[in-house]
């Protein structure tokens, strides 16, 4: 019996990505059902009822959604972050939850560099800006995206530092990166800090007042990770007491309107997360998700499982 796969995307993939995903499943003999640009959760609950597998983007695979899908065996988040999947609920049902690490990395990295240029040039308004060349870039978490950011920044002539206790020091040094012993050292010595940490119990609100106030004079924080990792109370205090500080983020914090009105040129936040919002990233992540589902059913492949 062929497998039924639900492509549930309230923010649809690019047409080229959708057609490619369709082709992959057609060739495997799987049925693909598309639920795109939906606005009512009830539509998702109905669509997932007889699905064997599901691909999502920013959509939330909550406990309620999982409970509504008695046949579901695998959920793939087309992207790196997977905090929109209720892992406990999936695990309780023995559902394999996966992500597609690395597929969006270049898109996010280019956005991070673009944000650095944007704040360095005062959001492209008149006045004297600054250059990235010879500035120190601190990369907080040296995973797939962090590596791409480092490689692009080297082309600008930036000096790269990184802090990541989960990546061997020798591996980072082999790529020409100076490794900081502590996260405090990274923030104290960098002109730009680029955030790439996941949002979890350990990291949520971890970029707090104490860490922010260690940043160099004139430094900028670039966040293409998750808004939850930055403590908004500490951020607002930093803006109020450090007129030299700049912040660019994807996605905007809850205090977005306040920061934009009060601090103008020193702050930028996107309205909706756009790090993976390129045609190339759409295609890479979508195709990877489709192939992972087929490998799961045909070979028992759980390489990218995140709820082990």
Steps between C-alpha positions, in 0.01 A plus 500: 500500500643839403581754768311825533711810565354832611685814397363747756633851447322814618786677321523304178818380334602660172315342203820343368559334836143366515520354150831335585361352821202370303732334248705330772190348658344409164810305405490318836133415460393714796191721513568867575221717642565875516355735762649838413441852632237381745380729779281273711654233723189291443612453139829355620330269749274368225776458242736310730235245606607232250859604431791259542754782485503879517731774378477840672686830495413747777172317563449364851477125547341526844374222724152572364614460140685178583196360684290567189731283287467134605696369198786750523849346516735783405503882508771691316561867568645643178770708666742484789297616800239258630355676805165507316466122548373366833775243541353348816168436327676355196718274712203375701344385172830359367491757219838583349558878495771626264649824375705570186824650637722697265245547222421864592844587632624720217173693480510579873871584488452745214220668694728534805769668290237720333379614841855588600536717192159656563579613853860595409363742239228641727221311321613652168419855601721809471783549743831338577491123532775246550657208315512131590863462396738445796210477745480206739206266444401278791297195405291363787454132407718364221260261331394485136386863480789628709749343260333660200501838672871462577584411141310797357640741760857397415436638153424838658832491684344449843680325787303200617450384857262233625365341813338157491559248780352225282750534213862383548740790532741343251226480236428872526868595506559290189261735317696808606269594785621636834321304771383685811516310827181657636189661358589815696831524315316481168270790588777711653728479195267508197377793293214286371350197673299267278258273688442142383395321816179292513207592723475255788482497879871579527514785250166679536565857629870408539608811308423714802599834647823372651620362168381790288670759718834327441487590131758739357423865437324529165428127477198347325306183575362308201233240574393256227429228757186537714356805675456300823874473562530876566366637828284795394524680835880491476485604135290808575733596783799461270344732243413758767841508667729426202432748217782335304323160478321364192276197456364328189278196533297243311225479642397817680465486880175568682625852573563568129277807470653660810858443382429623149330819620758579766829390348441538126829452318647272766236229470356280226260206527332303223123461519514126435795264517671513162835328552405205281288712266685435175404284206819302537441428870138405424616246247785361711293453817187378323683240292698383803180459705338292225803275459531451876140382522553246224826379659321465832225277362712306251822456699418588859741795472479728806820698437348840573267398782485763776293312760722201568 
